[in-house]
């Protein structure tokens, strides 16, 4: 599979008073096949807007996004997305929720349930296949959402702050599980977060965006082996570097400085 290439991307919105709000400004980025990238930035910097354009849910006002050298012009089966909200159907069982996308594709019943069971096993929820979302914890519901996205076998998996509403212990556990799933499935993952700790724990690279309009301020390449020890000196050093950057006015201009840490 090829890379995801974002070239000179712009996005702006018209306000009721006729003024224009710039959300993304001249952003260019290449995400390599099977890479785990975290998009990090303050609230309102355009992280979710960027993800929605990659997913083909919103149209850019300028620039282009290419996957496997093909321009993204709308929702694409090669791209899956997991939102912070679980977006599960409460009237469908866990198994039926995971199988839903496959059903919409017209897959035969036996085959879609076989695949749904396979991905439920991958996220450790086989015993809850007949349960309903209301019977699950928040972390378990989010694992169902991940399984549903993976069952469609996307090339790229987009994740928009998927663990943001969870308690710290559950969040750390799911971060570890996500890395295990990523290692097994070899998907390209683009993960939006506002948590520096989460980004340092997960990412091959951290893309730090400026406040609105979103530009690339800096790119950190994380060379530490996994699983990463959050209590280590090396981990703390990277976290401090990223925090210092975010807390300074340095990110007012796009400079795309690559730092090996």
C-alpha positions, 0 to 999 in steps of 0.5 A: 500500500502507498502513503497518505499524502496531504498537500497544501490543505486549506479549510475555511468556514463562512460565519453568519456575519459574512466573515471567513474563519480559517481552520486549516492553513496550507498544511502538508504532511505525508503519513507512511504505510503502517505508521502510527501518527498522533495529531496533537494541539490545543482545542479548536486548532483544527484536529478534528477538521483535518481528520474529517477531510482525510475521511472524506466527510468534509471537502477542503477549500484548497489543496488535496489529500491522496491515498495510494496516489488517488485523490480523496473526494468523499467517504472511501472504503479504504478509510475507517474512523472511530469517534470519541462518541461510541456511535453504537446502535443500542438496539443491536447486540455487540456482534450485530454492531460489529457486523453492521458495516459488512451487512451494508456492503451486502456480505452474506450473513455467515461470512459477516458474522465470522469476520465480526467474531474474529474482530471481537476476539481481537479486541477481547470481547468474544464473551460479550457478543450477545450483550447490548451496548447498555450492558457494557462499560465505556471502555468496552463500548469503545473497543466495540467501535474499534472492532467495527471499524477494523472489520471493514479492513480499512487501509487507514484507521482514523481515531478522533480522541477515542479515549478522551471520555474515559477514566485514566486507568481505562484510558491507559489500558486501551492505549496498550491494547490499541498498540497490540491491535496495531501490531497485529493488523498493520494498519496506518493509524492517525490518532487525534488527541489533546493529551501529550502523555497519550501521544508520546506513549502511542506515536511513531511521530507526533504532529503538533498543530498551531492554534487556529488556523491549524498549521504544522508547528513541529514534528517529533519522531519518537525512537523509543521502543515499545512498550514505553515506560511512562515513568522512565527518564527518556519518556519524561524527556520527550513529554517535557519537550512537547509540553514546552513547545505547546506552552510557548508562542513558538507555534505561530508560524509553520516551520515543520522542524523534525526532531529526533527524541 
